[in-house]
Structure formats: C-alpha cells, structure tokens
Amino acid sequence: MLLKINQGIPSDTQNHYNELLSKREAENITSNEYRELLNLTEQIEKLQAQRIEYLAELARLRGISLIALMENLGIQTQMYV
C-alpha cells in the first residue's frame, strides 16, 4: 500500500501540466491547450483522491487518524487559496 501512496504523477505528465499552467498564467494558451489542461487537471485530481483513499485505509489499519499517519510519513498537506 505504501508503494501506491508514494506513487507520484509521472514526470512527463507533471512537466506538461506545468507548461500549460505557465501558458495560462501568461494568457498565451490556445483553446486546445486549455482543454488539455482541464483534462490533465482532472486526471491529477483523480490520482490525488486515490492517494488519499489509500492513506485513509492505511490509517484505519494502523488505528490512527489520517492526519497522524500523514505526519508519521512526513506527508505535507497542500493549501490552495
């Protein structure tokens, strides 16, 4: 389960996502690129949700809270403002 939790977003996907974000921030993104950005965002959100599900299951198996498990594993939460 730890392997699944630690599995990150593929680097090529992350790099492409970052490139599209930069284009959007620079207001230099085409409509096709914007659609691709939306699709990548959805894929990444699904991967992150799956990771949280794995973390919650591991916390349940260990009999501790999700926050405690994340602290034990050194996983930082991300704040979006």
C-alpha positions as CSV (number, residue, x, y, z in Angstrom):
1,M,0.0,0.0,0.0
2,L,2.9,2.3,0.7
3,L,4.1,1.9,-2.9
4,K,0.7,3.1,-4.1
5,I,0.7,6.0,-1.7
6,N,4.2,7.1,-2.8
7,Q,3.5,6.7,-6.5
8,G,3.6,10.2,-7.9
9,I,2.4,11.8,-11.0
10,P,4.5,10.7,-14.0
11,S,7.2,13.3,-14.6
12,D,6.3,13.9,-18.2
13,T,2.7,14.5,-17.3
14,Q,3.7,16.9,-14.5
15,N,6.1,18.8,-16.8
16,H,3.5,19.1,-19.5
17,Y,0.9,20.2,-16.9
18,N,3.3,22.9,-15.6
19,E,4.0,24.1,-19.1
20,L,0.3,24.5,-19.7
21,L,-0.2,26.3,-16.4
22,S,2.6,28.7,-17.3
23,K,0.9,29.4,-20.7
24,R,-2.4,30.0,-19.0
25,E,-0.8,32.4,-16.4
26,A,0.9,34.2,-19.3
27,E,-2.5,34.4,-21.1
28,N,-0.8,32.7,-24.0
29,I,-2.8,29.4,-24.2
30,T,-4.8,28.1,-27.1
31,S,-8.3,26.7,-26.7
32,N,-6.9,23.2,-27.5
33,E,-4.2,23.6,-24.9
34,Y,-6.8,24.9,-22.4
35,R,-8.9,21.8,-22.9
36,E,-5.8,19.6,-22.5
37,L,-5.1,21.5,-19.2
38,L,-8.6,20.8,-18.0
39,N,-8.2,17.1,-18.8
40,L,-4.8,16.9,-17.1
41,T,-6.2,18.7,-14.0
42,E,-9.0,16.1,-13.8
43,Q,-6.6,13.2,-14.1
44,I,-4.3,14.6,-11.4
45,E,-7.2,15.3,-9.1
46,K,-8.3,11.7,-9.5
47,L,-4.8,10.4,-8.7
48,Q,-4.6,12.6,-5.6
49,A,-8.1,11.4,-4.5
50,Q,-7.0,7.8,-4.9
51,R,-3.9,8.5,-2.8
52,I,-6.0,10.0,0.0
53,E,-8.2,6.8,-0.1
54,Y,-5.0,4.7,0.3
55,L,-3.8,6.9,3.1
56,A,-7.2,6.7,4.9
57,E,-7.2,2.9,4.6
58,L,-3.7,2.6,6.0
59,A,-4.6,4.9,8.8
60,R,-7.6,2.7,9.6
61,L,-5.5,-0.4,9.6
62,R,-3.0,1.2,11.9
63,G,-5.8,2.6,14.2
64,I,-4.7,6.2,13.9
65,S,-6.1,9.3,12.4
66,L,-5.3,10.3,8.8
67,I,-3.5,13.5,10.0
68,A,-1.4,11.4,12.4
69,L,-0.5,9.0,9.6
70,M,0.5,11.8,7.3
71,E,2.6,13.4,10.0
72,N,4.3,10.0,10.6
73,L,5.0,9.5,6.9
74,G,6.2,13.1,6.5
75,I,3.5,14.0,4.0
76,Q,2.7,17.7,3.8
77,T,-0.8,18.8,3.1
78,Q,-1.2,21.4,0.3
79,M,-3.1,24.5,0.9
80,Y,-4.9,26.1,-2.0
81,V,-6.0,29.7,-1.6
